[in-house]
Amino acid sequence: MFASKNFRVSFTFIVIGLISFYFADLGVTTIDATTLSQDFFFSIFSLEFHDYSLLLEAFLTTITIAVLAIFFSIIFGAILSLFFGSLLVRISLAFTRAIHELFWALIFLQIFGLNTLTALLAIVIPYSATLAKVYAEILEEHDSFGDLLRGRDRVSYFIYTKIPDALPQLISYTRYRFECALRSTAILGFVGITTLGYYLSSSFMQGLYHEVWLILILFYILIATIKFWFNKYTFIPLVIASFFYLDDFSGFNLANLKRFFTEDIIPYPIKNDLGLESTLSWFDTIFTNEVLVGATNTLVLTQLSLLLTALLTLMLFPLVSSKFTNKPTRISAHIFLVILRSTPEYILAYIFLQLFGPSMLPAVLALMLHNGSIISHLIGHNTDVMKLGIDTTKKKGELYFYEVLPRVYGQFLAFLFYRWEIIMRESAILGVLGITTLGFYIDSAIEDFRLDKMFLLLLVTAFLNIFVDVISKKTREYLKADKEISPCRV
């Protein structure tokens, strides 16, 4: 019965993915992609940067923004997790985390300008919502005392019973979320914040690929060494040092904030009292020319990327499993996967955009490689602890198809559908790079300072993400796949 459910769900999503492949624009539009690719990849052998003091400043800015962002997100996320049982809170947080941090940055740029406050708010708001959801799920798993201690003092119950019991998982997920915060902080450079992404973008646009590689390698080192410099002994000193380093928290202007909510995002016909007919015409024009096109392309990109992520995972996870490969191969594969999952999808897509030109191809490759590497690592780790019978076949092909894959397939689907909403969020934001997803039209609206249209498109993006999240959850419930994984694993 379970196998038949897996087959039906897999078949449905394969068909949807193939249909999406038919409608996707995957053309290569650069004049000579081969020469450009060679120039880019061979530049790794001549690393340098024009001003190392600027690079050091960007490096420190990336770290300190991420540290403060996760500090505030932990506080707000922990508080909100206490009230996650409220339907209103769950809906509000679902809407908040459905909007990508780069979209939040573009919004706050219009209100507070280009400064530290914009960067912090862009990460803290969605991350607080995400932490609240995951903290609540982890604490729910550790409800070992039932109703015995609840009722009179909810805060004491959480502090003295549930939190100590769940602390290892809470810390593990928070550390992972900090890694995500570093990636998010880096890509804020693409909207003007002087993090590593700022100089990565600048160097790429100038064709200085040796600088691009140096920045990327520094970023990989930063991610790979997190456990040494971000832990329980260094957390408080890092937070204090970050407050002193980031002394530019200016930009908060109550008048700008008030104008944004009372004027800027109010639909133009309503703000100017043009009547119902003009208002409906305004909505109809945006819906027909931008919402339908953007939402369709976002869904096509999402479903195609989901299918290719699944195929890549099924090919890659044996490379990091002791059941299939020797130690040197596993080490090399692990390094390769660490690089892919440490590189934000936005940066991967940006690199492929320079190599292959504007189409869905750069986005598909970026989403497939990043998410495929994450799920491959998790599945490969799970196969390592799998116990095989003494009569198990020694032939790798038979071992893969008849022993290992059937036993990890439920986990594989669970991980894949957990990443579905994330792929959707990234598909939308990659429109900023010129792909005609919803992000493309949002970015165009901001450039034209049509913030009312921007807000409408953001609402559509958020509801589309929530819709996919609901389907994902229902699918996992249908497969009973959520029991296969812990919420802190993805």
VEXDREN-2710 file (C-alpha; in Angstrom, 1 decimal):
% VEXDREN-2710
k/r/px/py/pz
1/MET/0.0/0.0/0.0
2/PHE/2.8/2.4/1.0
3/ALA/4.7/1.5/-2.2
4/SER/1.7/2.2/-4.3
5/LYS/1.2/5.6/-2.7
6/ASN/4.9/6.4/-3.4
7/PHE/4.4/5.3/-7.1
8/ARG/1.3/7.4/-7.6
9/VAL/2.8/10.5/-6.1
10/SER/6.1/10.0/-8.0
11/PHE/4.3/9.4/-11.3
12/THR/2.2/12.5/-10.8
13/PHE/5.1/14.8/-10.2
14/ILE/7.2/13.3/-13.0
15/VAL/4.3/14.0/-15.4
16/ILE/4.0/17.6/-14.1
17/GLY/7.8/18.0/-14.4
18/LEU/7.9/16.8/-18.0
19/ILE/5.0/19.1/-18.9
20/SER/7.0/22.0/-17.3
21/PHE/10.0/20.9/-19.3
22/TYR/8.0/21.4/-22.5
23/PHE/7.0/24.9/-21.6
24/ALA/10.4/26.0/-20.1
25/ASP/12.7/28.3/-22.0
26/LEU/16.1/26.6/-21.7
27/GLY/18.0/28.2/-24.5
28/VAL/21.7/29.3/-24.4
29/THR/21.8/32.9/-25.6
30/THR/25.5/33.9/-25.2
31/ILE/27.6/34.2/-28.3
32/ASP/30.3/31.8/-27.2
33/ALA/29.5/30.1/-23.9
34/THR/32.4/27.6/-24.3
35/THR/35.1/30.3/-24.4
36/LEU/33.4/32.2/-21.6
37/SER/33.2/29.1/-19.4
38/GLN/36.9/28.3/-20.0
39/ASP/37.9/31.9/-19.1
40/PHE/35.8/31.6/-15.9
41/PHE/37.0/28.2/-14.7
42/PHE/40.7/28.7/-15.5
43/SER/40.7/31.9/-13.5
44/ILE/40.8/29.9/-10.4
45/PHE/44.5/29.5/-10.9
46/SER/45.2/33.2/-10.6
47/LEU/43.4/34.4/-7.5
48/GLU/43.8/38.1/-6.6
49/PHE/41.7/41.1/-5.5
50/HIS/42.2/44.8/-6.3
51/ASP/41.8/46.1/-2.7
52/TYR/42.1/43.6/0.1
53/SER/41.0/46.1/2.7
54/LEU/37.6/46.3/1.0
55/LEU/37.4/42.6/0.8
56/LEU/38.2/42.3/4.5
57/GLU/35.5/44.8/5.3
58/ALA/33.0/43.0/3.2
59/PHE/34.0/39.7/4.9
60/LEU/33.5/41.2/8.4
61/THR/30.2/42.9/7.4
62/THR/28.8/39.6/6.1
63/ILE/29.7/37.8/9.4
64/THR/28.4/40.6/11.7
65/ILE/25.1/41.1/9.9
66/ALA/24.5/37.4/10.0
67/VAL/25.4/37.1/13.7
68/LEU/23.0/40.0/14.7
69/ALA/20.3/38.7/12.4
70/ILE/20.3/35.2/14.0
71/PHE/20.6/36.7/17.5
72/PHE/17.3/38.7/17.0
73/SER/15.7/35.9/15.1
74/ILE/16.3/33.5/17.9
75/ILE/14.7/35.8/20.4
76/PHE/11.6/36.6/18.3
77/GLY/11.4/33.0/17.0
78/ALA/11.4/31.5/20.5
79/ILE/8.7/33.9/21.7
80/LEU/6.5/33.3/18.7
81/SER/6.9/29.5/19.0
82/LEU/5.1/29.7/22.3
83/PHE/2.0/31.0/20.5
84/PHE/2.3/28.8/17.3
85/GLY/-0.9/27.0/18.3
86/SER/-2.9/30.1/17.4
87/LEU/-4.3/30.0/13.9
88/LEU/-3.7/33.7/13.4
89/VAL/-0.1/33.4/14.4
90/ARG/0.5/30.4/12.1
91/ILE/-1.1/32.3/9.1
92/SER/0.8/35.4/9.8
93/LEU/4.1/33.6/10.1
94/ALA/3.4/31.5/6.9
95/PHE/2.8/34.8/5.0
96/THR/6.0/36.3/6.5
97/ARG/8.3/33.5/5.6
98/ALA/6.8/33.0/2.2
99/ILE/8.4/36.3/1.1
100/HIS/12.1/35.8/0.3
101/GLU/14.7/37.9/2.3
102/LEU/15.8/39.5/-0.9
103/PHE/12.3/40.8/-1.5
104/TRP/12.2/42.1/2.1
105/ALA/15.5/43.9/1.4
106/LEU/14.0/45.5/-1.7
107/ILE/11.0/46.7/0.3
108/PHE/13.0/48.1/3.2
109/LEU/15.3/49.9/0.7
110/GLN/12.4/52.0/-0.2
111/ILE/11.7/52.9/3.4
112/PHE/15.0/53.1/5.2
113/GLY/17.6/53.3/2.5
114/LEU/20.8/51.4/2.0
115/ASN/22.1/50.7/5.5
116/THR/22.5/48.1/8.2
117/LEU/18.9/48.4/9.4
118/THR/17.6/47.3/6.0
119/ALA/19.9/44.3/5.9
120/LEU/19.0/43.2/9.4
121/LEU/15.2/43.6/9.0
122/ALA/15.4/41.7/5.6
123/ILE/16.8/38.6/7.3
124/VAL/15.3/38.9/10.8
125/ILE/11.6/39.0/9.7
126/PRO/11.5/35.8/7.6
127/TYR/14.0/34.0/9.8
128/SER/12.0/34.7/12.9
129/ALA/9.0/33.2/11.3
130/THR/10.9/30.1/10.1
131/LEU/12.6/29.6/13.5
132/ALA/9.2/30.0/15.3
133/LYS/7.7/27.2/13.0
134/VAL/10.6/24.8/13.4
135/TYR/11.1/25.5/17.1
136/ALA/7.4/24.8/17.7
137/GLU/7.6/21.5/15.7
138/ILE/10.7/20.4/17.6
139/LEU/9.1/21.2/20.9
140/GLU/6.0/19.4/19.9
141/GLU/8.1/16.2/19.3
142/HIS/9.4/16.5/22.8
143/ASP/6.1/16.7/24.5
144/SER/7.1/13.8/26.8
145/PHE/5.1/15.0/29.8
146/GLY/1.7/15.2/28.1
147/ASP/-0.8/17.4/30.0
148/LEU/0.7/16.7/33.3
149/LEU/2.7/19.9/33.8
150/ARG/0.8/22.2/31.5
151/GLY/-1.9/24.7/32.3
152/ARG/-1.0/27.1/35.0
153/ASP/2.4/28.4/33.9
154/ARG/3.0/27.9/30.2
155/VAL/6.4/29.7/30.3
156/SER/7.7/27.7/33.2
157/TYR/6.6/24.5/31.5
158/PHE/8.6/25.4/28.3
159/ILE/11.7/26.6/30.2
160/TYR/12.0/23.8/32.7
161/THR/10.7/20.8/30.8
162/LYS/10.3/21.0/27.0
163/ILE/13.3/23.2/26.2
164/PRO/15.9/21.2/28.1
165/ASP/14.6/18.0/26.6
166/ALA/14.7/19.4/23.0
167/LEU/17.8/21.6/23.4
168/PRO/20.2/19.5/21.2
169/GLN/17.8/19.7/18.3
170/LEU/17.1/23.4/18.9
171/ILE/20.8/24.2/18.8
172/SER/21.4/22.0/15.8
173/TYR/18.7/23.7/13.7
174/THR/19.8/27.2/14.9
175/ARG/23.4/26.5/13.8
176/TYR/22.0/25.4/10.4
177/ARG/19.9/28.5/10.2
178/PHE/22.9/30.6/11.0
179/GLU/24.7/29.0/8.0
180/CYS/21.6/30.1/5.9
181/ALA/21.8/33.6/7.4
182/LEU/25.4/33.8/6.1
183/ARG/24.3/32.9/2.6
184/SER/21.4/35.3/2.8
185/THR/23.6/38.1/4.0
186/ALA/26.0/37.5/1.2
187/ILE/23.3/37.8/-1.5
188/LEU/22.1/41.1/0.0
189/GLY/25.2/42.5/-1.7
190/PHE/23.3/42.2/-5.0
191/VAL/21.0/45.0/-3.9
192/GLY/23.8/47.3/-2.7
193/ILE/24.6/46.2/0.8
194/THR/28.5/45.9/1.0
195/THR/28.7/42.2/1.9
196/LEU/30.7/39.7/-0.1
197/GLY/27.9/39.5/-2.7
198/TYR/28.4/43.1/-3.6
199/TYR/32.0/42.6/-4.7
200/LEU/31.1/39.3/-6.3
201/SER/28.6/41.0/-8.5
202/SER/30.9/43.9/-9.3
203/SER/33.8/41.6/-10.2
204/PHE/31.6/39.4/-12.4
205/MET/30.2/42.4/-14.3
206/GLN/33.8/43.6/-15.0
207/GLY/35.0/40.1/-16.1
208/LEU/37.4/39.9/-13.2
209/TYR/36.9/36.2/-12.7
210/HIS/40.0/35.7/-10.6
211/GLU/38.4/38.1/-8.0
212/VAL/35.1/36.1/-8.3
213/TRP/36.9/32.9/-7.4
214/LEU/38.8/34.4/-4.5
215/ILE/35.5/35.7/-3.0
216/LEU/33.8/32.3/-3.5
217/ILE/36.7/30.4/-1.9
218/LEU/36.7/32.8/1.1
219/PHE/32.9/32.2/1.4
220/TYR/33.4/28.4/1.3
221/ILE/36.0/28.6/4.0
222/LEU/33.7/30.8/6.1
223/ILE/30.9/28.2/5.8
224/ALA/33.2/25.2/6.3
225/THR/34.7/26.6/9.6
226/ILE/31.4/27.7/11.2
227/LYS/31.6/25.1/14.0
228/PHE/35.0/26.5/15.1
229/TRP/34.1/30.1/15.4
230/PHE/30.3/30.0/16.0
231/ASN/29.5/27.9/19.1
232/LYS/28.3/28.2/22.6
233/TYR/31.6/29.7/23.8
234/THR/31.9/32.4/21.0
235/PHE/28.2/33.3/20.5
236/ILE/27.9/36.1/23.1
237/PRO/31.3/37.7/22.3
238/LEU/30.4/37.6/18.6
239/VAL/27.1/39.4/19.2
240/ILE/28.7/42.1/21.3
241/ALA/31.5/42.6/18.8
242/SER/29.0/42.8/16.0
243/PHE/27.1/45.5/17.7
244/PHE/30.3/47.6/18.0
245/TYR/31.3/46.9/14.4
246/LEU/28.0/47.7/12.8
247/ASP/27.5/51.1/14.2
248/ASP/25.3/52.4/11.3
249/PHE/21.7/51.7/12.4
250/SER/20.5/55.0/11.0
251/GLY/17.8/55.2/8.5
252/PHE/14.7/54.7/10.6
253/ASN/12.3/57.4/9.7
254/LEU/8.7/57.2/11.0
255/ALA/7.5/59.5/8.3
256/ASN/8.9/57.2/5.6
257/LEU/7.3/54.2/7.3
258/LYS/3.9/55.9/7.6
259/ARG/4.1/57.1/3.9
260/PHE/4.9/53.5/2.7
261/PHE/1.8/52.0/4.4
262/THR/-0.6/54.9/3.9
263/GLU/0.4/56.1/0.4
264/ASP/3.0/54.1/-1.5
265/ILE/1.4/50.7/-1.5
266/ILE/-2.2/51.9/-1.9
267/PRO/-3.4/51.1/-5.5
268/TYR/-3.0/54.2/-7.7
269/PRO/-6.7/54.4/-8.7
270/ILE/-7.9/54.1/-5.1
271/LYS/-5.3/56.7/-3.8
272/ASN/-6.5/59.2/-6.5
273/ASP/-10.2/58.5/-6.2
274/LEU/-10.5/57.4/-9.8
275/GLY/-13.5/55.2/-9.2
276/LEU/-14.3/51.5/-9.3
277/GLU/-14.0/51.1/-13.0
278/SER/-10.4/52.5/-13.1
279/THR/-9.5/50.3/-10.1
280/LEU/-10.8/47.1/-11.7
281/SER/-9.0/48.1/-14.9
282/TRP/-5.8/48.6/-13.0
283/PHE/-6.1/45.1/-11.4
284/ASP/-7.1/43.5/-14.7
285/THR/-4.1/44.9/-16.5
286/ILE/-1.6/43.8/-13.9
287/PHE/-3.3/40.4/-13.5
288/THR/-3.3/39.7/-17.3
289/ASN/0.1/41.0/-18.3
290/GLU/2.2/40.2/-15.2
291/VAL/0.5/38.0/-12.6
292/LEU/-0.6/35.2/-15.0
293/VAL/2.7/35.2/-16.9
294/GLY/4.9/35.5/-13.7
295/ALA/3.0/32.9/-11.7
296/THR/3.0/30.5/-14.7
297/ASN/6.7/30.8/-15.2
298/THR/7.4/30.5/-11.5
299/LEU/5.4/27.3/-11.3
300/VAL/7.1/25.9/-14.5
301/LEU/10.5/26.7/-13.1
302/THR/9.6/25.2/-9.7
303/GLN/8.3/21.9/-11.0
304/LEU/11.0/21.4/-13.5
305/SER/13.7/22.1/-10.8
306/LEU/11.9/19.8/-8.4
307/LEU/12.0/17.0/-11.0
308/LEU/15.7/17.5/-11.8
309/THR/16.6/17.8/-8.1
310/ALA/15.0/14.4/-7.6
311/LEU/16.9/12.9/-10.5
312/LEU/20.2/14.4/-9.4
313/THR/19.7/13.2/-5.8
314/LEU/19.1/9.6/-7.0
315/MET/22.4/9.8/-9.0
316/LEU/24.5/11.5/-6.4
317/PHE/23.7/10.0/-3.0
318/PRO/25.5/6.6/-3.7
319/LEU/28.7/8.6/-4.2
320/VAL/28.7/9.7/-0.5
321/SER/27.5/6.3/0.8
322/SER/29.9/3.7/2.2
323/LYS/27.6/1.1/0.8
324/PHE/28.6/2.0/-2.8
325/THR/32.0/3.8/-2.9
326/ASN/35.4/3.7/-1.3
327/LYS/36.7/6.4/1.1
328/PRO/38.6/8.6/-1.4
329/THR/35.6/8.8/-3.6
330/ARG/33.3/9.6/-0.7
331/ILE/35.6/12.4/0.5
332/SER/35.8/13.9/-3.0
333/ALA/32.0/13.7/-3.4
334/HIS/31.5/15.2/0.1
335/ILE/33.7/18.2/-0.8
336/PHE/31.8/18.6/-4.1
337/LEU/28.4/18.6/-2.3
338/VAL/29.6/20.9/0.4
339/ILE/30.6/23.5/-2.2
340/LEU/27.3/23.2/-4.0
341/ARG/25.1/23.4/-0.9
342/SER/27.2/26.2/0.5
343/THR/26.7/28.4/-2.6
344/PRO/23.4/30.3/-2.5
345/GLU/21.1/29.5/-5.4
346/TYR/21.1/33.1/-6.3
347/ILE/24.8/33.2/-6.7
348/LEU/24.9/29.9/-8.7
349/ALA/22.1/31.3/-10.9
350/TYR/24.1/34.6/-11.4
351/ILE/27.2/32.6/-12.4
352/PHE/25.2/30.5/-14.9
353/LEU/23.5/33.6/-16.2
354/GLN/26.8/35.1/-17.2
355/LEU/27.9/31.9/-18.9
356/PHE/24.7/30.9/-20.7
357/GLY/22.6/34.1/-21.0
358/PRO/19.1/35.0/-19.8
359/SER/16.7/32.0/-19.9
360/MET/15.4/29.5/-17.3
361/LEU/18.5/27.4/-17.8
362/PRO/20.7/29.2/-15.2
363/ALA/17.9/29.1/-12.6
364/VAL/17.1/25.4/-13.3
365/LEU/20.8/24.5/-13.0
366/ALA/21.2/26.5/-9.8
367/LEU/18.1/25.1/-8.0
368/MET/18.9/21.6/-9.1
369/LEU/22.5/21.6/-8.0
370/HIS/21.9/23.4/-4.6
371/ASN/18.9/21.4/-3.5
372/GLY/20.1/18.1/-5.0
373/SER/23.4/18.4/-3.1
374/ILE/21.5/19.0/0.2
375/ILE/19.2/16.0/-0.2
376/SER/22.0/13.8/-1.5
377/HIS/24.1/14.5/1.6
378/LEU/21.1/13.6/3.9
379/ILE/20.2/10.4/2.0
380/GLY/23.8/9.3/1.8
381/HIS/24.2/9.8/5.5
382/ASN/21.1/7.7/6.2
383/THR/22.3/4.8/4.0
384/ASP/25.6/4.7/6.0
385/VAL/23.7/3.7/9.2
386/MET/21.5/1.2/7.3
387/LYS/22.1/-2.4/8.3
388/LEU/22.2/-5.0/5.5
389/GLY/21.5/-8.7/5.8
390/ILE/24.4/-11.2/5.5
391/ASP/22.8/-12.6/2.3
392/THR/22.6/-9.1/0.6
393/THR/23.9/-9.0/-2.9
394/LYS/27.4/-7.6/-3.6
395/LYS/26.5/-6.3/-7.0
396/LYS/26.2/-2.5/-6.8
397/GLY/23.3/-2.2/-9.3
398/GLU/21.1/-4.8/-7.6
399/LEU/22.0/-3.4/-4.1
400/TYR/20.9/0.1/-5.2
401/PHE/17.6/-0.8/-6.9
402/TYR/16.4/-3.8/-4.8
403/GLU/17.8/-3.1/-1.3
404/VAL/18.8/0.5/-0.6
405/LEU/16.5/2.6/-2.8
406/PRO/13.3/1.0/-1.6
407/ARG/14.3/1.5/2.0
408/VAL/15.3/5.2/1.7
409/TYR/12.6/6.2/-0.9
410/GLY/10.1/7.4/1.8
411/GLN/12.8/9.6/3.3
412/PHE/13.8/10.8/-0.2
413/LEU/10.3/12.0/-0.9
414/ALA/9.9/13.6/2.5
415/PHE/13.1/15.6/2.0
416/LEU/12.1/16.5/-1.6
417/PHE/8.7/17.8/-0.6
418/TYR/10.2/19.7/2.3
419/ARG/12.4/21.5/-0.1
420/TRP/9.5/22.2/-2.5
421/GLU/8.4/25.4/-0.8
422/ILE/12.1/26.6/-0.7
423/ILE/12.5/25.9/-4.4
424/MET/9.3/27.9/-5.1
425/ARG/10.6/30.9/-3.1
426/GLU/13.9/30.8/-4.9
427/SER/12.2/30.4/-8.3
428/ALA/10.3/33.6/-7.6
429/ILE/13.3/35.6/-6.5
430/LEU/15.5/34.5/-9.4
431/GLY/13.3/36.7/-11.6
432/VAL/15.5/39.6/-10.3
433/LEU/18.2/38.2/-12.6
434/GLY/16.0/38.7/-15.6
435/ILE/14.0/35.4/-15.8
436/THR/10.3/36.3/-16.2
437/THR/9.1/34.8/-12.9
438/LEU/7.1/36.9/-10.4
439/GLY/10.4/38.3/-9.1
440/PHE/11.1/39.9/-12.5
441/TYR/7.9/41.9/-12.4
442/ILE/8.4/42.8/-8.7
443/ASP/11.9/44.1/-9.4
444/SER/10.6/46.1/-12.5
445/ALA/7.8/47.6/-10.4
446/ILE/10.4/48.8/-7.8
447/GLU/12.7/50.2/-10.5
448/ASP/9.7/52.2/-11.8
449/PHE/8.8/53.2/-8.2
450/ARG/5.3/51.6/-8.6
451/LEU/5.2/50.3/-5.1
452/ASP/1.5/49.6/-5.2
453/LYS/2.0/47.1/-8.0
454/MET/5.0/45.7/-6.2
455/PHE/2.9/45.1/-3.1
456/LEU/0.2/43.3/-5.1
457/LEU/2.8/41.1/-6.8
458/LEU/4.3/40.3/-3.4
459/LEU/0.9/39.2/-2.1
460/VAL/0.5/36.9/-5.1
461/THR/4.0/35.5/-4.5
462/ALA/3.3/34.9/-0.8
463/PHE/0.0/33.2/-1.5
464/LEU/1.5/31.0/-4.2
465/ASN/4.2/29.9/-1.7
466/ILE/1.6/29.2/0.9
467/PHE/-0.4/27.2/-1.6
468/VAL/2.6/25.0/-2.5
469/ASP/3.4/24.6/1.2
470/VAL/-0.1/23.3/1.9
471/ILE/0.0/20.8/-1.0
472/SER/3.5/19.7/0.2
473/LYS/2.2/19.1/3.7
474/LYS/-0.9/17.3/2.5
475/THR/1.3/15.1/0.2
476/ARG/3.6/14.2/3.1
477/GLU/0.6/13.4/5.2
478/TYR/-0.8/11.2/2.5
479/LEU/2.5/9.3/2.2
480/LYS/3.0/9.4/6.0
481/ALA/6.4/10.7/5.1
482/ASP/6.8/13.3/7.9
483/LYS/7.6/10.5/10.4
484/GLU/10.6/9.6/8.3
485/ILE/12.5/12.8/9.2
486/SER/12.9/15.3/12.0
487/PRO/11.9/18.9/11.3
488/CYS/15.4/20.1/12.1
489/ARG/17.0/18.0/9.3
490/VAL/15.9/20.3/6.5
END
